[in-house]
Amino acid sequence: MLTVLVFALGDHAGATHYADGMAATRRPDPPPYRTNDYAPVVAGTLAWGIAFIVLLTRHDEMVRHGQGWWLWVTVAGFALGLWGFVLVALHHRAAARRADRATRADAAPDDEQP
């Protein structure tokens, strides 16, 4: 009961409390990991494009067997890959805007008068 009361009162601001009563301060968050967001979009779009070319060469045979619709699946996959390029570009633009706003907010002078 006393342990719960001490933890509830918060005797260490910004500290993490463990069951054995020890307190540890929180380490800072690591910087965000930068990735190449375009790589999987390029790979997927190219894969759908190659699949389209391969199926286009076999389209007559596939139509005879009732599988002609597969060609349209590759067209849809390629179109979704192009949409992925747009989404990644929008994401990058929004992230750049957020970073610019944060930089301007940090560089803004305080409103203190002399």
Backbone as CSV, one residue per row, in Angstrom:
resi,resn,N_x,N_y,N_z,CA_x,CA_y,CA_z,C_x,C_y,C_z
1,MET,0.820,-1.188,0.000,0.000,0.000,0.000,0.861,1.247,0.000
2,LEU,1.928,1.273,0.774,2.812,2.423,0.845,3.542,2.628,-0.490
3,THR,3.945,1.521,-1.124,4.629,1.614,-2.413,3.728,2.256,-3.448
4,VAL,2.473,1.856,-3.493,1.524,2.426,-4.440,1.335,3.905,-4.168
5,LEU,1.277,4.302,-2.904,1.097,5.698,-2.539,2.296,6.530,-2.973
6,VAL,3.509,6.011,-2.780,4.712,6.742,-3.186,4.723,6.911,-4.699
7,PHE,4.387,5.866,-5.449,4.362,5.969,-6.896,3.276,6.931,-7.359
8,ALA,2.138,6.918,-6.698,1.036,7.793,-7.069,1.382,9.251,-6.800
9,LEU,2.154,9.519,-5.756,2.525,10.898,-5.446,3.565,11.434,-6.423
10,GLY,4.289,10.556,-7.086,5.252,10.978,-8.090,6.453,11.681,-7.494
11,ASP,7.259,10.956,-6.719,8.396,11.575,-6.062,9.533,11.913,-7.026
12,HIS,9.553,11.323,-8.206,10.584,11.626,-9.209,9.898,12.054,-10.498
13,ALA,9.982,13.312,-10.800,9.357,13.803,-12.038,10.141,13.298,-13.238
14,GLY,9.446,12.773,-14.245,10.077,12.292,-15.471,10.823,10.990,-15.309
15,ALA,10.626,10.278,-14.235,11.331,9.028,-14.004,10.392,7.859,-14.172
16,THR,10.944,6.746,-14.578,10.188,5.504,-14.688,10.420,4.718,-13.415
17,HIS,9.351,4.249,-12.798,9.470,3.504,-11.551,9.359,2.012,-11.831
18,TYR,10.236,1.268,-11.218,10.224,-0.168,-11.352,9.651,-0.791,-10.084
19,ALA,9.325,-2.078,-10.155,8.681,-2.773,-9.039,9.566,-2.815,-7.802
20,ASP,10.876,-2.803,-7.986,11.747,-2.873,-6.816,11.992,-1.499,-6.188
21,GLY,11.295,-0.466,-6.659,11.394,0.851,-6.058,12.450,1.738,-6.681
22,MET,13.235,1.218,-7.610,14.266,2.028,-8.255,13.641,2.911,-9.322
23,ALA,14.241,4.043,-9.537,13.756,4.960,-10.553,14.856,5.169,-11.591
24,ALA,14.471,5.255,-12.845,15.423,5.496,-13.922,14.858,6.580,-14.833
25,THR,15.704,7.477,-15.248,15.229,8.513,-16.170,15.116,7.929,-17.559
26,ARG,14.275,8.509,-18.355,13.998,8.016,-19.706,15.076,8.513,-20.660
27,ARG,15.600,7.616,-21.450,16.577,8.005,-22.463,15.871,8.714,-23.597
28,PRO,16.550,9.596,-24.335,15.901,10.298,-25.442,15.586,9.335,-26.593
29,ASP,14.570,9.672,-27.341,14.192,8.854,-28.490,15.275,8.926,-29.563
30,PRO,15.519,7.821,-30.253,16.493,7.872,-31.350,15.904,8.659,-32.515
31,PRO,16.753,9.166,-33.387,16.229,9.898,-34.548,15.467,8.946,-35.464
32,PRO,14.516,9.449,-36.235,13.750,8.579,-37.133,14.675,7.923,-38.170
33,TYR,14.366,6.697,-38.482,15.146,5.944,-39.461,14.708,6.331,-40.860
34,ARG,15.630,6.785,-41.674,15.316,7.190,-43.039,15.335,5.964,-43.951
35,THR,14.288,5.823,-44.742,14.213,4.706,-45.680,13.954,5.236,-47.076
36,ASN,14.205,4.412,-48.057,13.901,4.764,-49.432,12.476,4.287,-49.711
37,ASP,11.529,5.193,-49.613,10.130,4.822,-49.783,9.785,4.480,-51.230
38,TYR,10.580,4.947,-52.169,10.280,4.694,-53.574,10.681,3.280,-54.015
39,ALA,11.642,2.654,-53.327,12.153,1.343,-53.760,11.061,0.278,-53.855
40,PRO,10.226,0.066,-52.829,9.202,-0.969,-52.982,8.138,-0.614,-54.018
41,VAL,7.874,0.679,-54.185,6.888,1.092,-55.191,7.428,0.818,-56.588
42,VAL,8.701,1.143,-56.805,9.325,0.872,-58.108,9.353,-0.633,-58.377
43,ALA,9.758,-1.413,-57.378,9.841,-2.871,-57.565,8.472,-3.463,-57.882
44,GLY,7.450,-3.067,-57.140,6.111,-3.600,-57.387,5.547,-3.180,-58.733
45,THR,5.746,-1.913,-59.090,5.232,-1.426,-60.373,5.938,-2.123,-61.528
46,LEU,7.251,-2.290,-61.416,7.985,-3.013,-62.460,7.532,-4.465,-62.554
47,ALA,7.286,-5.099,-61.422,6.824,-6.494,-61.443,5.483,-6.612,-62.155
48,TRP,4.560,-5.686,-61.877,3.268,-5.721,-62.566,3.436,-5.412,-64.056
49,GLY,4.341,-4.515,-64.400,4.588,-4.210,-65.814,5.157,-5.404,-66.559
50,ILE,6.107,-6.098,-65.948,6.681,-7.299,-66.576,5.631,-8.392,-66.692
51,ALA,4.820,-8.550,-65.656,3.746,-9.552,-65.716,2.769,-9.222,-66.837
52,PHE,2.484,-7.936,-67.041,1.599,-7.530,-68.133,2.185,-7.938,-69.483
53,ILE,3.476,-7.676,-69.684,4.116,-8.016,-70.966,4.108,-9.522,-71.183
54,VAL,4.416,-10.285,-70.132,4.428,-11.747,-70.257,3.030,-12.268,-70.590
55,LEU,2.025,-11.781,-69.878,0.665,-12.254,-70.133,0.126,-11.766,-71.472
56,LEU,0.601,-10.619,-71.924,0.165,-10.108,-73.224,0.633,-11.037,-74.349
57,THR,1.813,-11.626,-74.187,2.296,-12.553,-75.210,1.491,-13.858,-75.222
58,ARG,0.848,-14.204,-74.126,0.063,-15.438,-74.022,-1.435,-15.174,-73.974
59,HIS,-1.856,-13.952,-74.317,-3.252,-13.567,-74.125,-4.231,-14.449,-74.923
60,ASP,-3.924,-14.747,-76.189,-4.840,-15.564,-77.001,-5.053,-16.942,-76.384
61,GLU,-3.976,-17.545,-75.942,-4.082,-18.863,-75.319,-4.886,-18.794,-74.012
62,MET,-4.686,-17.733,-73.251,-5.413,-17.589,-71.986,-6.901,-17.351,-72.226
63,VAL,-7.238,-16.602,-73.283,-8.653,-16.359,-73.596,-9.333,-17.673,-73.966
64,ARG,-8.643,-18.532,-74.718,-9.209,-19.829,-75.089,-9.528,-20.675,-73.864
65,HIS,-8.758,-20.522,-72.797,-8.989,-21.294,-71.575,-9.823,-20.537,-70.550
66,GLY,-10.362,-19.400,-70.931,-11.216,-18.632,-70.029,-10.464,-17.853,-68.960
67,GLN,-9.190,-17.583,-69.190,-8.369,-16.867,-68.211,-7.881,-15.516,-68.734
68,GLY,-8.586,-14.941,-69.678,-8.174,-13.670,-70.265,-8.224,-12.503,-69.299
69,TRP,-8.957,-12.646,-68.242,-9.081,-11.557,-67.271,-7.795,-11.312,-66.495
70,TRP,-6.878,-12.259,-66.508,-5.616,-12.077,-65.790,-4.844,-10.868,-66.298
71,LEU,-4.965,-10.582,-67.580,-4.277,-9.430,-68.152,-4.735,-8.143,-67.468
72,TRP,-6.031,-8.057,-67.165,-6.570,-6.848,-66.527,-6.132,-6.728,-65.075
73,VAL,-5.819,-7.843,-64.454,-5.289,-7.796,-63.089,-3.921,-7.111,-63.101
74,THR,-3.106,-7.426,-64.098,-1.788,-6.791,-64.171,-1.912,-5.304,-64.484
75,VAL,-2.897,-4.930,-65.292,-3.122,-3.510,-65.582,-3.519,-2.781,-64.300
76,ALA,-4.394,-3.397,-63.516,-4.807,-2.785,-62.250,-3.620,-2.685,-61.287
77,GLY,-2.795,-3.702,-61.219,-1.612,-3.660,-60.351,-0.643,-2.573,-60.759
78,PHE,-0.435,-2.416,-62.069,0.452,-1.362,-62.560,-0.131,0.011,-62.235
79,ALA,-1.444,0.178,-62.420,-2.094,1.455,-62.113,-1.989,1.770,-60.616
80,LEU,-2.155,0.771,-59.769,-2.001,0.995,-58.332,-0.558,1.346,-57.974
81,GLY,0.399,0.796,-58.703,1.799,1.168,-58.502,2.040,2.627,-58.847
82,LEU,1.429,3.100,-59.930,1.548,4.518,-60.278,0.906,5.383,-59.200
83,TRP,-0.221,4.935,-58.653,-0.872,5.657,-57.558,0.043,5.666,-56.319
84,GLY,0.790,4.593,-56.137,1.748,4.542,-55.038,2.816,5.618,-55.159
85,PHE,3.272,5.892,-56.395,4.228,6.983,-56.605,3.640,8.309,-56.134
86,VAL,2.380,8.544,-56.468,1.719,9.793,-56.064,1.636,9.876,-54.540
87,LEU,1.248,8.781,-53.893,1.121,8.787,-52.441,2.458,9.013,-51.746
88,VAL,3.524,8.397,-52.243,4.844,8.586,-51.640,5.294,10.034,-51.826
89,ALA,5.055,10.596,-52.999,5.430,11.996,-53.237,4.655,12.923,-52.304
90,LEU,3.362,12.672,-52.125,2.571,13.495,-51.207,3.072,13.363,-49.772
91,HIS,3.440,12.146,-49.380,3.964,11.915,-48.035,5.271,12.692,-47.825
92,HIS,6.163,12.650,-48.809,7.431,13.354,-48.697,7.211,14.864,-48.639
93,ARG,6.282,15.360,-49.442,5.990,16.797,-49.448,5.437,17.234,-48.093
94,ALA,4.530,16.440,-47.517,3.957,16.777,-46.207,5.030,16.728,-45.122
95,ALA,5.923,15.754,-45.174,6.993,15.657,-44.178,7.936,16.851,-44.287
96,ALA,8.230,17.282,-45.509,9.091,18.451,-45.695,8.416,19.703,-45.150
97,ARG,7.099,19.814,-45.362,6.361,20.969,-44.831,6.385,20.972,-43.307
98,ARG,6.186,19.796,-42.691,6.222,19.710,-41.238,7.601,20.079,-40.692
99,ALA,8.649,19.608,-41.352,10.011,19.914,-40.914,10.287,21.406,-41.070
100,ASP,9.810,22.012,-42.147,10.008,23.441,-42.366,9.291,24.253,-41.295
101,ARG,8.060,23.846,-40.977,7.309,24.544,-39.929,8.001,24.412,-38.577
102,ALA,8.527,23.238,-38.281,9.217,23.038,-37.011,10.495,23.877,-36.948
103,THR,11.209,23.966,-38.059,12.426,24.771,-38.100,12.100,26.248,-37.908
104,ARG,11.045,26.715,-38.588,10.654,28.120,-38.438,10.175,28.409,-37.023
105,ALA,9.479,27.473,-36.395,8.997,27.679,-35.032,10.166,27.739,-34.049
106,ASP,11.196,26.918,-34.277,12.371,26.934,-33.402,13.193,28.198,-33.596
107,ALA,13.227,28.724,-34.817,14.042,29.894,-35.115,13.311,31.204,-34.838
108,ALA,12.010,31.139,-34.569,11.248,32.360,-34.323,11.704,33.012,-33.029
109,PRO,11.901,34.338,-33.051,12.330,35.018,-31.820,11.210,35.037,-30.803
110,ASP,11.577,35.086,-29.550,10.581,35.174,-28.488,9.894,36.535,-28.540
111,ASP,8.715,36.599,-27.975,7.935,37.834,-27.990,8.286,38.746,-26.823
112,GLU,9.467,38.577,-26.266,9.833,39.392,-25.114,10.247,40.782,-25.567
113,GLN,9.774,41.788,-24.848,10.113,43.176,-25.108,11.256,43.585,-24.200
114,PRO,12.219,44.433,-24.680,13.325,44.865,-23.806,12.866,45.806,-22.725
